[in-house]
Amino acid sequence: MKKINSRSFFRYVFEFLAAGFIGWLYEVGITLVLNHYFENRGILHLPIVPIYSVGAFILLAMLREKKRSPVFIFLFALVVTTLFELGSAYLLEFIFHKQFWTYHSWYFSILDRSSLISSAIFGALAVAYFYILHPLSGKLSKKLPNTVCLWAGITISAVIITDFIISVCQLLKDR
């Protein structure tokens, strides 16, 4: 049996949590600015929007091997996140029979499920992810003891997975 690398495990969990939380902040902020009210965005009860975490991991898997310029990351992420957002919107609508977001009133809307404006914001978030969050998680995981990395990763994962299961069950029940 392969031994778990607790530092890598912690990094993935930490980055999942942080990217999802940043996505939640962005979603709540956009709703406040455009609609002038607070709305808890996303499907989870926790302040995490998992699509941002998954999007970050897709980009990490695709861009991991070489250091890329911020301009390349921005443009690459703009394209990839647009396709990911479009695909995710239609998949979620198919599974849950519910539209989770729309860009019908946004300029440069793409099929009402994405927008070049939001894609540009995702591109900027991707640059921040590769130049700030990913290096930060590496430094943090090196400073923490292995046991702290392992147990923090397990605990955070368990909380997120539990919330995910509860939230998806509620969505399936409500459809």
N, C-alpha and C positions, 0 to 999 in steps of 0.2 A: 504494500500500500504506500502511495506517495505521501510524503509529509507536506502538510499545509505550510506555505510560506506566509506566516502571520502578518508580515509587513506589507506584502503585496495585497493580501486579502483586505487588510485595513484600508489601504489606499483606494481600492475599488469601492468599498463600502462608503468611505468618507467622501469620495468624489461623486458617487451616486447621490448621497444625501445632500451634498453642497450644490451640485448642479440642479437637482430637483427643487431645492429651497430657493435658489436664485431664480429659477423659472417661475416658482410660485410668487416671489416678490415682483417679478416683471409682470405677470398676469394680473395680480392684484393692483399694481401700480397703473397699468394700462386701463383697467376698469375704473379706477378712481379718477384718472385724468379725463377719459372719454365720457363716462357715464355719471360721474360725480357720486358714486356710492361704493361701499365696500362689498365685495363678493368673494367668498372663499372659493378660489378657482381650483380646478383639477378634480379628479375622481376620488382622491384619498381624503381621509379625515385629517391626517397630518398636513402641515404646510409644505407639501412636496408635490410637484407635478412631474411624474415619472417620464413623460415623453421627452423632457429636457435632459434627464439623466441618460436615457437610452440614446438620444441623439448625440450626446457628448461621447458616449462609448463607441458609437458607430464611427464618429470622426476619429476618435483615438485609435481604433483598429485600422482605419484606412490611412492615417497619417503618422503612425507611431515610429516608423523606421528611421526617418530622417528629420532633421530640424528644417522647418520650412519658414519662409518669410511670412510676416503678418499679412501682407497683401495676398499671397497665395492662399493662406488659411482662410482669410475672409471670403475670397471669391469661391474657393472650393466648398466651404461650408454653406455659403449662400445657395449654391446649386443643390448640394446634398440635402440640406435641411428643408428646402422647398419640396423636393421629391418625397422626403420622409414625412413631412407634414401632410402633404396631399394623400399619400398612401395610408397614413395613420388615420386621417379623418374618415376616409371611406371604409377602412377596416373596422374602426370603432362604431361607425354608423350601422354597418352590416351586423356586427355582433350584438349591439345593445339597442338597435332600432331608435337611436337618438342622435341628434346632431349636437356635438359638444362645443363647437366653435364655428363662427362664421366671420368672414371678412367682406360681406356684401356692401358695407358702407365705406370700406377703405379704398383709397386710391391704389391703382395697380393690383387690384384683386385678381387672384388666379383661381377660377372656378369656385369662388366664395370660400375656399378651404385654406387658402394661403394668400400671401401678398408680398410683392417685392419689398415693401417697407419692412414687414416683419422678418423677411428673409435676410435683409441687410442687418437688422438688429441681431438675428441669430448668428450671422457672420461675425459681428463685433463680439458677441458673447463667446464664440468659438476662439477668437484670438485671446480673449481674457482667460479662457479655460487653459489653453496651451501655454500661455506666458505667465499666468499667475496661479491658478488653482492646481494644475497638475504638478508644477514644481513645489508648491507649498505642501501638497500632500506627501511628496517624496521626503521633504525635510522633516515634516511632522512624524512620519512613520519611522525615520531613522533616529529621532530623538526619544521616542517612546519605547519602553521596554517591550520585548516580544509578547509577554503575557498580557500587557495592557492592549496592544494591537489586536491580539487574538480575541480577547473577551469584549473589547469595544466593538469589534467587527461582528462578532456573534450576536451581541445584544442589539445593536442597531439594525442588523439584518432581520432578526426575529421580530422586532417592533414593526419594521416596514412591511415584511411579508404578512404579518398578522393583519395590519391595516389594509393591505392590498386584498387579501382574501375576504375580509369583512366587506370592504367597499364593492368589490366585484360581485359578491353574492347579493348585496342590496341592489346593485344596478340590474342584475339579471332578474331579480324578483320584481322590480319595478317596470320592466319592459313590457 
